[in-house]
Amino acid sequence: MGKARPRRIGVFGGTFDPVHIGHLRSALEMVEQLGFDELRLLPAARPPHRETPRVSAQQRLAMVELAVAGVDPLRVDDRELKRDKPSYTIDTLESLRAELGREVQLFLLMGWDAFCGLPTWHRWEELLRHCHIVVLQRPDADSEAPEALRDLLAARSVADPAALSGPSGQVTFVWQTPLAVSATQIRALLGQGRSARFLVPDAVLNYIEAHGLYRAPIAT
């Protein structure tokens, strides 16, 4: 018998403020396309590059847990919410590696815009020591990477996502047409007292309504 294939685990971070069908559909497509055994959604506590989320970390976590309940192989990982400092991706990857061991193939999923901003990330040059990077590229994305990333791409990029080998160290691009849904749009609808049904899972919408989340502040 040949050596068993190493486990393939994807990591998909975000504020999830709130989690919506665009996040979830994208996650499922990546599971199928890259053959993940598990895809972990990691809500960020205090994302360094974005404004503070509208609702509490625990509420965002609860919504993601409701969204993926019973949907294999999607999982929720709350390690970033247990920190009382900004959510640096390098810290998360080091923590995952310590837990999962060196053999597991670890894939960090990110959008094109996030990838282009990588040189501003904390200890960004070390990310590929711990994972492969999978860039989700829209057909309308500007396909020119910033100069700071060109050497990295020349040395580490793999054209075929299925050809990523080893536990870490490579970059690939996956073309994906995301659903035209955004958390900003959903927050705006809810703030106007309008329905967000079919933009978020029903269980998430029920939670939002039960806790009065994203409502416009009452004028005083």
N, C-alpha and C positions, 0 to 999 in steps of 0.2 A: 504493500500500500504506500502511496505517496504521502508526503507531508501535508497535513491539513492546512487549508487556506487560513491565513490569519483573519481575525475578526476585523471588519471595516466599520468604523464608527464616525458619523458625521457630527459636526458641531455647528449650530446655527444660532447665533446670538442676536439680540435686539432689545429694544425697550419694550416692545409688545404693548403699546399704550393706545388702544388695546390690540390684542392679537386678532387677526382677521383672516378671511378665506384666502387672501393673496399669500400670506405667510404659509398657511397650511397646504395649499395646493402646490406651491413651490417646493415645500419640504417633501411632499409625497412624490413629486416628479423626480427629485434628486435621489430619493431612496431607490426608485425603480431604475433610473438611468445608471447609477453608480453601484448598485447592488449592496447598499448599506445593510448591515445586520441591525443597526440601531442609528437613529438620528436624534440627537439631544438638542432641545430648544433651551437656550440659556437666557433667561431674562437678566438684563443688566441693572445693577442697583443705581449707580451714579455714573452714567456714561461720560467719559472725559470730553468727547467731541460733540455732545448734543445738549440741548437744554434739559433741565430737570423735568422728568415726567409729571403729568398732571395728577396722577393718582399714586397711592402708596405702592411700594415694592411688593408688599404682601398681597395687595389686591391684584396687581398685574400677574403675580405668580399664580394666584387662585384662578384667574381667567385662562391662563395657558394650561393649567392642569385640567380644567373643565374641557378645554378645546381638544385635547389629545386623549382624553380618557377613552380607553378601549380601542384606540387606533394604533395598532402595531405597524411598524416598529418605532413610532414616535414616542419620545420620552421627554420629561422635564428634568432639568438639572438646576438646582437652586444655589450652587456654590458661590456665584457672584453676589447673591443677596446676603450671604453670611459675612461679607466683608464690610468693614466700616470705612472703606476708602474707595477711591474711584476704581471702576472695573477695567483693569488693564488685561488685555487678551493674553499677553505673555504669562501673567500670573495664573490665569485659568488653564492654559495649556500645560504649564509645569505641574499644576495640581492634578490635571487629568492623567498625565504621563505617570506620575507617582502612583496613582490609583490603578491604572490599566496595565502598566508594564511597557516594555520597549517593543514588543512584537506587534501589538495592535496597530493597524493602519488607521491613522487619525486624519480626518479631512475637515479643514476649516472653511465654511461656506461664507462668501461675502459678495456684495454687489460690486459693480464696476466702479461706482463713485467711491465706495469705501476703499477698494483696492488702489485707486489712483491717489488716495490720501495716505496710503500706508507709510510713506517716509516721515509723517508727522506722529506716528504711533510710538508709544513707549517701547524701547528695545526691539524695534520692528525687525532688525536684521537677524534676530534670534528665533523668529517665529518658525522658520522652516526646519529648525533643529527638531521640532516637536511634532510637526504636522505637514501634510500637503495642503496647499491652498487651492480651492475651487472657486473661480470667479464666475458669478452668474451675470452674463452679459446680455443686455437687451439688443434686439436688432437695430434700434435707433441710437445705440451708445456711440459716443465718440471713441473710435478704436485706437487712438494714439495714446500710449501710456506716457506718463511724465518721464523726463530724462533720468531722474533718480532711480527709476525701476528698470531701465533698459538693459543694464548689465545683468541684473538679476534674471530677467526674462530670457536673455540670450543663453545664460548658463543653466537655468532650471526649468524652462517651460517645456511642456509635453503637449503635443497637438491632440492626441487621442485620450480623452479622460479615462477610458478603459485600460490604458496602458500604464497608468500610475503604478509604480512598484515600490516595494519597501515600506517601512512604517512612516516615512516623512521625507521632506526635502524637495518636492517638486510643485510646480504651478501649472494649472490647466484652466481652460475656459470652456464654459458650457453655455450655449445659446439658449435663452429661455424668454418666451414672451409672457411677462407676468400679467396677471389680471389687473385691470385698471381700478384698483382699490387701494386706498391709503388710510393710515390711521388718522392723518390730519383731516381728511374728508369725513371720516366717521365721527371724530370729535366735533367737527363743525355741525354736522347733522343733529347730533344729540344735544349740542348746545342751543340749537334753534328749536328744540322740542320735536324734531322730526324722527322718523323711524330709521333704524339701521338694520332692519331685518334682512336676511339673506346676504349681508355683508360680513357678518360675524356668525359663528355657530349659535344655535338657539340657546344652548346652555350658557354661553358667554353673555348673550343679550339679556337673558333672565337675571344673571348676576349683576349686570350693569344697572338694570332697572330696579332690582331689589335694594341696591346700595346707593342709588341716586347719583351714579358716577357721570361725569362730563356734562352735567347740567350747567346752564349759564348761571353765574352768580346772581343772587337776588339783589336788585338795586336797593340801596338804603337812603 
